[in-house]
Amino acid sequence: MAKISDFRQKEVINIHSGKRLGYVCDIELDEEKGTLESIIVPSGKMFSSLSKNNDRVIPWSKITKIGSDIILVDYE
């Protein structure tokens, strides 16, 4: 079983472009179902910490593989 804090240490990589999207900064949970709905990766733009609207929200269904160091996503 993985801990939520483990996700923050993994780099997210897009399998379409090979681009490094960054590291997970947050997650979204469905409290009623008890499931992880998505991971959130900062956009990398200046002042993104001031505006959460620029963050990339990657649905759980777009995650193709979770490795020891990285998370591969099918994100366009």
PDB file of N, CA, C and O in Angstrom:
ATOM      1  N   MET A   1       0.841  -1.179   0.000  1.00  0.00           N
ATOM      2  CA  MET A   1       0.000   0.000   0.000  1.00  0.00           C
ATOM      3  C   MET A   1       0.887   1.242   0.000  1.00  0.00           C
ATOM      4  O   MET A   1       1.851   1.329   0.760  1.00  0.00           O
ATOM      5  N   ALA A   2       0.556   2.186  -0.847  1.00  0.00           N
ATOM      6  CA  ALA A   2       1.327   3.426  -0.947  1.00  0.00           C
ATOM      7  C   ALA A   2       0.745   4.487  -0.022  1.00  0.00           C
ATOM      8  O   ALA A   2      -0.457   4.516   0.244  1.00  0.00           O
ATOM      9  N   LYS A   3       1.618   5.349   0.455  1.00  0.00           N
ATOM     10  CA  LYS A   3       1.196   6.479   1.267  1.00  0.00           C
ATOM     11  C   LYS A   3       1.049   7.695   0.358  1.00  0.00           C
ATOM     12  O   LYS A   3       1.692   7.781  -0.689  1.00  0.00           O
ATOM     13  N   ILE A   4       0.216   8.612   0.759  1.00  0.00           N
ATOM     14  CA  ILE A   4       0.029   9.834  -0.014  1.00  0.00           C
ATOM     15  C   ILE A   4       1.348  10.586  -0.146  1.00  0.00           C
ATOM     16  O   ILE A   4       1.631  11.151  -1.202  1.00  0.00           O
ATOM     17  N   SER A   5       2.149  10.602   0.895  1.00  0.00           N
ATOM     18  CA  SER A   5       3.420  11.327   0.855  1.00  0.00           C
ATOM     19  C   SER A   5       4.383  10.728  -0.176  1.00  0.00           C
ATOM     20  O   SER A   5       5.270  11.427  -0.666  1.00  0.00           O
ATOM     21  N   ASP A   6       4.219   9.449  -0.508  1.00  0.00           N
ATOM     22  CA  ASP A   6       5.076   8.823  -1.520  1.00  0.00           C
ATOM     23  C   ASP A   6       4.881   9.444  -2.900  1.00  0.00           C
ATOM     24  O   ASP A   6       5.822   9.493  -3.692  1.00  0.00           O
ATOM     25  N   PHE A   7       3.683   9.913  -3.194  1.00  0.00           N
ATOM     26  CA  PHE A   7       3.407  10.511  -4.499  1.00  0.00           C
ATOM     27  C   PHE A   7       4.208  11.791  -4.723  1.00  0.00           C
ATOM     28  O   PHE A   7       4.593  12.085  -5.854  1.00  0.00           O
ATOM     29  N   ARG A   8       4.463  12.548  -3.672  1.00  0.00           N
ATOM     30  CA  ARG A   8       5.186  13.818  -3.797  1.00  0.00           C
ATOM     31  C   ARG A   8       6.651  13.621  -4.207  1.00  0.00           C
ATOM     32  O   ARG A   8       7.295  14.559  -4.676  1.00  0.00           O
ATOM     33  N   GLN A   9       7.163  12.433  -4.035  1.00  0.00           N
ATOM     34  CA  GLN A   9       8.555  12.164  -4.359  1.00  0.00           C
ATOM     35  C   GLN A   9       8.725  11.596  -5.761  1.00  0.00           C
ATOM     36  O   GLN A   9       9.843  11.276  -6.167  1.00  0.00           O
ATOM     37  N   LYS A  10       7.632  11.468  -6.505  1.00  0.00           N
ATOM     38  CA  LYS A  10       7.679  10.868  -7.840  1.00  0.00           C
ATOM     39  C   LYS A  10       7.509  11.940  -8.912  1.00  0.00           C
ATOM     40  O   LYS A  10       6.651  12.817  -8.809  1.00  0.00           O
ATOM     41  N   GLU A  11       8.338  11.850  -9.930  1.00  0.00           N
ATOM     42  CA  GLU A  11       8.250  12.770 -11.053  1.00  0.00           C
ATOM     43  C   GLU A  11       7.211  12.252 -12.038  1.00  0.00           C
ATOM     44  O   GLU A  11       7.125  11.049 -12.285  1.00  0.00           O
ATOM     45  N   VAL A  12       6.423  13.167 -12.599  1.00  0.00           N
ATOM     46  CA  VAL A  12       5.369  12.807 -13.545  1.00  0.00           C
ATOM     47  C   VAL A  12       5.875  13.067 -14.963  1.00  0.00           C
ATOM     48  O   VAL A  12       6.343  14.163 -15.272  1.00  0.00           O
ATOM     49  N   ILE A  13       5.776  12.046 -15.826  1.00  0.00           N
ATOM     50  CA  ILE A  13       6.256  12.147 -17.199  1.00  0.00           C
ATOM     51  C   ILE A  13       5.128  11.779 -18.155  1.00  0.00           C
ATOM     52  O   ILE A  13       4.437  10.777 -17.969  1.00  0.00           O
ATOM     53  N   ASN A  14       4.956  12.612 -19.186  1.00  0.00           N
ATOM     54  CA  ASN A  14       3.938  12.386 -20.203  1.00  0.00           C
ATOM     55  C   ASN A  14       4.472  11.404 -21.242  1.00  0.00           C
ATOM     56  O   ASN A  14       5.518  11.656 -21.839  1.00  0.00           O
ATOM     57  N   ILE A  15       3.777  10.291 -21.469  1.00  0.00           N
ATOM     58  CA  ILE A  15       4.270   9.279 -22.405  1.00  0.00           C
ATOM     59  C   ILE A  15       4.137   9.722 -23.854  1.00  0.00           C
ATOM     60  O   ILE A  15       4.813   9.169 -24.722  1.00  0.00           O
ATOM     61  N   HIS A  16       3.278  10.714 -24.148  1.00  0.00           N
ATOM     62  CA  HIS A  16       3.117  11.185 -25.524  1.00  0.00           C
ATOM     63  C   HIS A  16       4.323  11.982 -26.002  1.00  0.00           C
ATOM     64  O   HIS A  16       4.797  11.800 -27.123  1.00  0.00           O
ATOM     65  N   SER A  17       4.809  12.858 -25.146  1.00  0.00           N
ATOM     66  CA  SER A  17       5.886  13.756 -25.549  1.00  0.00           C
ATOM     67  C   SER A  17       7.214  13.451 -24.867  1.00  0.00           C
ATOM     68  O   SER A  17       8.261  13.935 -25.297  1.00  0.00           O
ATOM     69  N   GLY A  18       7.174  12.651 -23.807  1.00  0.00           N
ATOM     70  CA  GLY A  18       8.375  12.401 -23.026  1.00  0.00           C
ATOM     71  C   GLY A  18       8.704  13.564 -22.106  1.00  0.00           C
ATOM     72  O   GLY A  18       9.734  13.557 -21.432  1.00  0.00           O
ATOM     73  N   LYS A  19       7.833  14.560 -22.078  1.00  0.00           N
ATOM     74  CA  LYS A  19       8.065  15.771 -21.290  1.00  0.00           C
ATOM     75  C   LYS A  19       7.881  15.504 -19.801  1.00  0.00           C
ATOM     76  O   LYS A  19       6.952  14.814 -19.382  1.00  0.00           O
ATOM     77  N   ARG A  20       8.777  16.061 -19.032  1.00  0.00           N
ATOM     78  CA  ARG A  20       8.665  16.014 -17.573  1.00  0.00           C
ATOM     79  C   ARG A  20       7.673  17.085 -17.140  1.00  0.00           C
ATOM     80  O   ARG A  20       7.874  18.270 -17.405  1.00  0.00           O
ATOM     81  N   LEU A  21       6.620  16.672 -16.484  1.00  0.00           N
ATOM     82  CA  LEU A  21       5.590  17.616 -16.069  1.00  0.00           C
ATOM     83  C   LEU A  21       5.850  18.196 -14.684  1.00  0.00           C
ATOM     84  O   LEU A  21       5.311  19.247 -14.340  1.00  0.00           O
ATOM     85  N   GLY A  22       6.663  17.525 -13.897  1.00  0.00           N
ATOM     86  CA  GLY A  22       6.971  17.997 -12.552  1.00  0.00           C
ATOM     87  C   GLY A  22       6.679  16.918 -11.530  1.00  0.00           C
ATOM     88  O   GLY A  22       6.578  15.735 -11.855  1.00  0.00           O
ATOM     89  N   TYR A  23       6.547  17.347 -10.301  1.00  0.00           N
ATOM     90  CA  TYR A  23       6.282  16.433  -9.189  1.00  0.00           C
ATOM     91  C   TYR A  23       4.874  16.672  -8.661  1.00  0.00           C
ATOM     92  O   TYR A  23       4.358  17.788  -8.717  1.00  0.00           O
ATOM     93  N   VAL A  24       4.275  15.634  -8.159  1.00  0.00           N
ATOM     94  CA  VAL A  24       2.924  15.728  -7.601  1.00  0.00           C
ATOM     95  C   VAL A  24       2.944  16.694  -6.419  1.00  0.00           C
ATOM     96  O   VAL A  24       3.764  16.560  -5.511  1.00  0.00           O
ATOM     97  N   CYS A  25       2.029  17.671  -6.439  1.00  0.00           N
ATOM     98  CA  CYS A  25       1.953  18.607  -5.315  1.00  0.00           C
ATOM     99  C   CYS A  25       0.728  18.348  -4.448  1.00  0.00           C
ATOM    100  O   CYS A  25       0.674  18.768  -3.292  1.00  0.00           O
ATOM    101  N   ASP A  26      -0.266  17.644  -5.025  1.00  0.00           N
ATOM    102  CA  ASP A  26      -1.488  17.385  -4.269  1.00  0.00           C
ATOM    103  C   ASP A  26      -2.247  16.248  -4.957  1.00  0.00           C
ATOM    104  O   ASP A  26      -1.904  15.840  -6.066  1.00  0.00           O
ATOM    105  N   ILE A  27      -3.263  15.754  -4.294  1.00  0.00           N
ATOM    106  CA  ILE A  27      -4.126  14.730  -4.879  1.00  0.00           C
ATOM    107  C   ILE A  27      -5.573  15.095  -4.581  1.00  0.00           C
ATOM    108  O   ILE A  27      -5.850  15.874  -3.669  1.00  0.00           O
ATOM    109  N   GLU A  28      -6.497  14.525  -5.357  1.00  0.00           N
ATOM    110  CA  GLU A  28      -7.918  14.692  -5.091  1.00  0.00           C
ATOM    111  C   GLU A  28      -8.500  13.328  -4.749  1.00  0.00           C
ATOM    112  O   GLU A  28      -8.284  12.350  -5.465  1.00  0.00           O
ATOM    113  N   LEU A  29      -9.233  13.276  -3.657  1.00  0.00           N
ATOM    114  CA  LEU A  29      -9.852  12.035  -3.196  1.00  0.00           C
ATOM    115  C   LEU A  29     -11.366  12.141  -3.273  1.00  0.00           C
ATOM    116  O   LEU A  29     -11.930  13.216  -3.070  1.00  0.00           O
ATOM    117  N   ASP A  30     -12.016  11.040  -3.564  1.00  0.00           N
ATOM    118  CA  ASP A  30     -13.469  10.944  -3.446  1.00  0.00           C
ATOM    119  C   ASP A  30     -13.724  10.361  -2.059  1.00  0.00           C
ATOM    120  O   ASP A  30     -13.532   9.166  -1.831  1.00  0.00           O
ATOM    121  N   GLU A  31     -14.151  11.202  -1.154  1.00  0.00           N
ATOM    122  CA  GLU A  31     -14.317  10.787   0.241  1.00  0.00           C
ATOM    123  C   GLU A  31     -15.409   9.737   0.409  1.00  0.00           C
ATOM    124  O   GLU A  31     -15.301   8.864   1.270  1.00  0.00           O
ATOM    125  N   GLU A  32     -16.452   9.814  -0.399  1.00  0.00           N
ATOM    126  CA  GLU A  32     -17.544   8.852  -0.270  1.00  0.00           C
ATOM    127  C   GLU A  32     -17.119   7.455  -0.711  1.00  0.00           C
ATOM    128  O   GLU A  32     -17.448   6.464  -0.058  1.00  0.00           O
ATOM    129  N   LYS A  33     -16.383   7.380  -1.830  1.00  0.00           N
ATOM    130  CA  LYS A  33     -15.936   6.095  -2.358  1.00  0.00           C
ATOM    131  C   LYS A  33     -14.622   5.635  -1.730  1.00  0.00           C
ATOM    132  O   LYS A  33     -14.308   4.444  -1.723  1.00  0.00           O
ATOM    133  N   GLY A  34     -13.863   6.591  -1.205  1.00  0.00           N
ATOM    134  CA  GLY A  34     -12.548   6.262  -0.650  1.00  0.00           C
ATOM    135  C   GLY A  34     -11.521   5.969  -1.727  1.00  0.00           C
ATOM    136  O   GLY A  34     -10.630   5.142  -1.535  1.00  0.00           O
ATOM    137  N   THR A  35     -11.646   6.659  -2.883  1.00  0.00           N
ATOM    138  CA  THR A  35     -10.734   6.419  -4.000  1.00  0.00           C
ATOM    139  C   THR A  35      -9.974   7.678  -4.371  1.00  0.00           C
ATOM    140  O   THR A  35     -10.436   8.795  -4.141  1.00  0.00           O
ATOM    141  N   LEU A  36      -8.804   7.476  -4.949  1.00  0.00           N
ATOM    142  CA  LEU A  36      -8.009   8.579  -5.466  1.00  0.00           C
ATOM    143  C   LEU A  36      -8.550   8.925  -6.851  1.00  0.00           C
ATOM    144  O   LEU A  36      -8.618   8.063  -7.727  1.00  0.00           O
ATOM    145  N   GLU A  37      -8.932  10.177  -7.048  1.00  0.00           N
ATOM    146  CA  GLU A  37      -9.540  10.611  -8.308  1.00  0.00           C
ATOM    147  C   GLU A  37      -8.524  11.193  -9.281  1.00  0.00           C
ATOM    148  O   GLU A  37      -8.613  10.951 -10.485  1.00  0.00           O
ATOM    149  N   SER A  38      -7.560  11.957  -8.776  1.00  0.00           N
ATOM    150  CA  SER A  38      -6.585  12.583  -9.660  1.00  0.00           C
ATOM    151  C   SER A  38      -5.356  13.034  -8.870  1.00  0.00           C
ATOM    152  O   SER A  38      -5.377  13.157  -7.645  1.00  0.00           O
ATOM    153  N   ILE A  39      -4.290  13.272  -9.627  1.00  0.00           N
ATOM    154  CA  ILE A  39      -3.088  13.876  -9.049  1.00  0.00           C
ATOM    155  C   ILE A  39      -2.974  15.282  -9.610  1.00  0.00           C
ATOM    156  O   ILE A  39      -3.454  15.561 -10.709  1.00  0.00           O
ATOM    157  N   ILE A  40      -2.347  16.155  -8.864  1.00  0.00           N
ATOM    158  CA  ILE A  40      -2.200  17.544  -9.279  1.00  0.00           C
ATOM    159  C   ILE A  40      -0.713  17.868  -9.359  1.00  0.00           C
ATOM    160  O   ILE A  40       0.051  17.629  -8.423  1.00  0.00           O
ATOM    161  N   VAL A  41      -0.325  18.424 -10.514  1.00  0.00           N
ATOM    162  CA  VAL A  41       1.064  18.780 -10.772  1.00  0.00           C
ATOM    163  C   VAL A  41       1.093  20.278 -11.070  1.00  0.00           C
ATOM    164  O   VAL A  41       0.312  20.743 -11.899  1.00  0.00           O
ATOM    165  N   PRO A  42       1.972  21.050 -10.417  1.00  0.00           N
ATOM    166  CA  PRO A  42       2.043  22.480 -10.712  1.00  0.00           C
ATOM    167  C   PRO A  42       2.377  22.720 -12.183  1.00  0.00           C
ATOM    168  O   PRO A  42       3.097  21.935 -12.800  1.00  0.00           O
ATOM    169  N   SER A  43       1.850  23.806 -12.734  1.00  0.00           N
ATOM    170  CA  SER A  43       2.059  24.109 -14.146  1.00  0.00           C
ATOM    171  C   SER A  43       3.501  24.494 -14.445  1.00  0.00           C
ATOM    172  O   SER A  43       3.937  24.407 -15.593  1.00  0.00           O
ATOM    173  N   GLY A  44       4.236  24.911 -13.443  1.00  0.00           N
ATOM    174  CA  GLY A  44       5.617  25.327 -13.656  1.00  0.00           C
ATOM    175  C   GLY A  44       5.739  26.796 -14.017  1.00  0.00           C
ATOM    176  O   GLY A  44       6.847  27.321 -14.135  1.00  0.00           O
ATOM    177  N   LYS A  45       4.605  27.461 -14.194  1.00  0.00           N
ATOM    178  CA  LYS A  45       4.618  28.880 -14.529  1.00  0.00           C
ATOM    179  C   LYS A  45       4.841  29.698 -13.265  1.00  0.00           C
ATOM    180  O   LYS A  45       4.471  29.292 -12.164  1.00  0.00           O
ATOM    181  N   MET A  46       5.442  30.835 -13.450  1.00  0.00           N
ATOM    182  CA  MET A  46       5.703  31.728 -12.328  1.00  0.00           C
ATOM    183  C   MET A  46       4.394  32.089 -11.636  1.00  0.00           C
ATOM    184  O   MET A  46       3.377  32.307 -12.294  1.00  0.00           O
ATOM    185  N   PHE A  47       4.423  32.149 -10.359  1.00  0.00           N
ATOM    186  CA  PHE A  47       3.291  32.491  -9.508  1.00  0.00           C
ATOM    187  C   PHE A  47       2.194  31.424  -9.525  1.00  0.00           C
ATOM    188  O   PHE A  47       1.064  31.700  -9.123  1.00  0.00           O
ATOM    189  N   SER A  48       2.509  30.216  -9.983  1.00  0.00           N
ATOM    190  CA  SER A  48       1.485  29.170  -9.991  1.00  0.00           C
ATOM    191  C   SER A  48       1.054  28.810  -8.576  1.00  0.00           C
ATOM    192  O   SER A  48      -0.061  28.335  -8.361  1.00  0.00           O
ATOM    193  N   SER A  49       1.942  29.038  -7.613  1.00  0.00           N
ATOM    194  CA  SER A  49       1.563  28.735  -6.234  1.00  0.00           C
ATOM    195  C   SER A  49       0.494  29.697  -5.722  1.00  0.00           C
ATOM    196  O   SER A  49      -0.223  29.388  -4.771  1.00  0.00           O
ATOM    197  N   LEU A  50       0.392  30.870  -6.362  1.00  0.00           N
ATOM    198  CA  LEU A  50      -0.617  31.834  -5.959  1.00  0.00           C
ATOM    199  C   LEU A  50      -1.967  31.547  -6.612  1.00  0.00           C
ATOM    200  O   LEU A  50      -3.009  31.957  -6.102  1.00  0.00           O
ATOM    201  N   SER A  51      -1.941  30.851  -7.726  1.00  0.00           N
ATOM    202  CA  SER A  51      -3.174  30.545  -8.447  1.00  0.00           C
ATOM    203  C   SER A  51      -3.232  29.060  -8.762  1.00  0.00           C
ATOM    204  O   SER A  51      -2.527  28.583  -9.652  1.00  0.00           O
ATOM    205  N   LYS A  52      -4.056  28.338  -8.051  1.00  0.00           N
ATOM    206  CA  LYS A  52      -4.181  26.893  -8.244  1.00  0.00           C
ATOM    207  C   LYS A  52      -4.848  26.550  -9.576  1.00  0.00           C
ATOM    208  O   LYS A  52      -4.809  25.393  -9.994  1.00  0.00           O
ATOM    209  N   ASN A  53      -5.462  27.528 -10.254  1.00  0.00           N
ATOM    210  CA  ASN A  53      -6.155  27.271 -11.506  1.00  0.00           C
ATOM    211  C   ASN A  53      -5.210  26.862 -12.630  1.00  0.00           C
ATOM    212  O   ASN A  53      -5.647  26.268 -13.615  1.00  0.00           O
ATOM    213  N   ASN A  54      -3.932  27.168 -12.498  1.00  0.00           N
ATOM    214  CA  ASN A  54      -2.959  26.840 -13.534  1.00  0.00           C
ATOM    215  C   ASN A  54      -2.373  25.445 -13.362  1.00  0.00           C
ATOM    216  O   ASN A  54      -1.618  24.988 -14.220  1.00  0.00           O
ATOM    217  N   ASP A  55      -2.701  24.768 -12.287  1.00  0.00           N
ATOM    218  CA  ASP A  55      -2.152  23.436 -12.041  1.00  0.00           C
ATOM    219  C   ASP A  55      -2.759  22.421 -13.003  1.00  0.00           C
ATOM    220  O   ASP A  55      -3.900  22.570 -13.440  1.00  0.00           O
ATOM    221  N   ARG A  56      -1.989  21.396 -13.325  1.00  0.00           N
ATOM    222  CA  ARG A  56      -2.482  20.294 -14.160  1.00  0.00           C
ATOM    223  C   ARG A  56      -3.177  19.279 -13.257  1.00  0.00           C
ATOM    224  O   ARG A  56      -2.581  18.763 -12.312  1.00  0.00           O
ATOM    225  N   VAL A  57      -4.425  19.004 -13.556  1.00  0.00           N
ATOM    226  CA  VAL A  57      -5.183  17.982 -12.832  1.00  0.00           C
ATOM    227  C   VAL A  57      -5.238  16.767 -13.747  1.00  0.00           C
ATOM    228  O   VAL A  57      -5.868  16.802 -14.804  1.00  0.00           O
ATOM    229  N   ILE A  58      -4.576  15.699 -13.333  1.00  0.00           N
ATOM    230  CA  ILE A  58      -4.466  14.490 -14.154  1.00  0.00           C
ATOM    231  C   ILE A  58      -5.330  13.406 -13.529  1.00  0.00           C
ATOM    232  O   ILE A  58      -5.032  12.919 -12.438  1.00  0.00           O
ATOM    233  N   PRO A  59      -6.408  13.024 -14.227  1.00  0.00           N
ATOM    234  CA  PRO A  59      -7.300  11.988 -13.688  1.00  0.00           C
ATOM    235  C   PRO A  59      -6.576  10.660 -13.488  1.00  0.00           C
ATOM    236  O   PRO A  59      -5.638  10.331 -14.214  1.00  0.00           O
ATOM    237  N   TRP A  60      -7.026   9.909 -12.496  1.00  0.00           N
ATOM    238  CA  TRP A  60      -6.444   8.604 -12.189  1.00  0.00           C
ATOM    239  C   TRP A  60      -6.448   7.704 -13.419  1.00  0.00           C
ATOM    240  O   TRP A  60      -5.524   6.913 -13.607  1.00  0.00           O
ATOM    241  N   SER A  61      -7.475   7.813 -14.257  1.00  0.00           N
ATOM    242  CA  SER A  61      -7.593   6.970 -15.453  1.00  0.00           C
ATOM    243  C   SER A  61      -6.487   7.247 -16.477  1.00  0.00           C
ATOM    244  O   SER A  61      -6.245   6.419 -17.355  1.00  0.00           O
ATOM    245  N   LYS A  62      -5.817   8.390 -16.376  1.00  0.00           N
ATOM    246  CA  LYS A  62      -4.741   8.750 -17.309  1.00  0.00           C
ATOM    247  C   LYS A  62      -3.371   8.275 -16.833  1.00  0.00           C
ATOM    248  O   LYS A  62      -2.387   8.401 -17.561  1.00  0.00           O
ATOM    249  N   ILE A  63      -3.298   7.733 -15.626  1.00  0.00           N
ATOM    250  CA  ILE A  63      -2.040   7.208 -15.110  1.00  0.00           C
ATOM    251  C   ILE A  63      -1.853   5.806 -15.682  1.00  0.00           C
ATOM    252  O   ILE A  63      -2.692   4.925 -15.492  1.00  0.00           O
ATOM    253  N   THR A  64      -0.724   5.612 -16.395  1.00  0.00           N
ATOM    254  CA  THR A  64      -0.495   4.309 -17.026  1.00  0.00           C
ATOM    255  C   THR A  64       0.414   3.415 -16.205  1.00  0.00           C
ATOM    256  O   THR A  64       0.296   2.191 -16.265  1.00  0.00           O
ATOM    257  N   LYS A  65       1.324   4.010 -15.436  1.00  0.00           N
ATOM    258  CA  LYS A  65       2.275   3.210 -14.652  1.00  0.00           C
ATOM    259  C   LYS A  65       2.808   4.047 -13.505  1.00  0.00           C
ATOM    260  O   LYS A  65       3.122   5.225 -13.672  1.00  0.00           O
ATOM    261  N   ILE A  66       2.905   3.427 -12.344  1.00  0.00           N
ATOM    262  CA  ILE A  66       3.534   4.070 -11.192  1.00  0.00           C
ATOM    263  C   ILE A  66       4.752   3.247 -10.838  1.00  0.00           C
ATOM    264  O   ILE A  66       4.635   2.097 -10.416  1.00  0.00           O
ATOM    265  N   GLY A  67       5.926   3.841 -11.011  1.00  0.00           N
ATOM    266  CA  GLY A  67       7.173   3.161 -10.705  1.00  0.00           C
ATOM    267  C   GLY A  67       7.734   3.635  -9.384  1.00  0.00           C
ATOM    268  O   GLY A  67       7.082   4.379  -8.652  1.00  0.00           O
ATOM    269  N   SER A  68       8.941   3.204  -9.084  1.00  0.00           N
ATOM    270  CA  SER A  68       9.555   3.593  -7.813  1.00  0.00           C
ATOM    271  C   SER A  68       9.969   5.058  -7.802  1.00  0.00           C
ATOM    272  O   SER A  68      10.013   5.680  -6.741  1.00  0.00           O
ATOM    273  N   ASP A  69      10.279   5.628  -8.991  1.00  0.00           N
ATOM    274  CA  ASP A  69      10.731   7.018  -9.075  1.00  0.00           C
ATOM    275  C   ASP A  69       9.797   7.925  -9.864  1.00  0.00           C
ATOM    276  O   ASP A  69       9.788   9.139  -9.658  1.00  0.00           O
ATOM    277  N   ILE A  70       9.008   7.340 -10.771  1.00  0.00           N
ATOM    278  CA  ILE A  70       8.218   8.153 -11.685  1.00  0.00           C
ATOM    279  C   ILE A  70       6.779   7.652 -11.811  1.00  0.00           C
ATOM    280  O   ILE A  70       6.445   6.518 -11.465  1.00  0.00           O
ATOM    281  N   ILE A  71       5.950   8.556 -12.323  1.00  0.00           N
ATOM    282  CA  ILE A  71       4.579   8.212 -12.680  1.00  0.00           C
ATOM    283  C   ILE A  71       4.438   8.557 -14.159  1.00  0.00           C
ATOM    284  O   ILE A  71       4.656   9.700 -14.562  1.00  0.00           O
ATOM    285  N   LEU A  72       4.070   7.558 -14.968  1.00  0.00           N
ATOM    286  CA  LEU A  72       3.855   7.773 -16.391  1.00  0.00           C
ATOM    287  C   LEU A  72       2.375   8.065 -16.614  1.00  0.00           C
ATOM    288  O   LEU A  72       1.505   7.355 -16.109  1.00  0.00           O
ATOM    289  N   VAL A  73       2.104   9.128 -17.382  1.00  0.00           N
ATOM    290  CA  VAL A  73       0.712   9.506 -17.632  1.00  0.00           C
ATOM    291  C   VAL A  73       0.467   9.641 -19.125  1.00  0.00           C
ATOM    292  O   VAL A  73       1.373   9.977 -19.887  1.00  0.00           O
ATOM    293  N   ASP A  74      -0.753   9.378 -19.531  1.00  0.00           N
ATOM    294  CA  ASP A  74      -1.211   9.522 -20.906  1.00  0.00           C
ATOM    295  C   ASP A  74      -2.014  10.824 -20.928  1.00  0.00           C
ATOM    296  O   ASP A  74      -3.243  10.807 -20.859  1.00  0.00           O
ATOM    297  N   TYR A  75      -1.302  11.957 -21.024  1.00  0.00           N
ATOM    298  CA  TYR A  75      -1.883  13.271 -20.828  1.00  0.00           C
ATOM    299  C   TYR A  75      -1.627  14.137 -22.046  1.00  0.00           C
ATOM    300  O   TYR A  75      -0.482  14.293 -22.471  1.00  0.00           O
ATOM    301  N   GLU A  76      -2.681  14.696 -22.607  1.00  0.00           N
ATOM    302  CA  GLU A  76      -2.513  15.581 -23.776  1.00  0.00           C
ATOM    303  C   GLU A  76      -2.876  16.991 -23.427  1.00  0.00           C
ATOM    304  O   GLU A  76      -2.799  17.878 -24.278  1.00  0.00           O
TER     305      GLU A  76
END
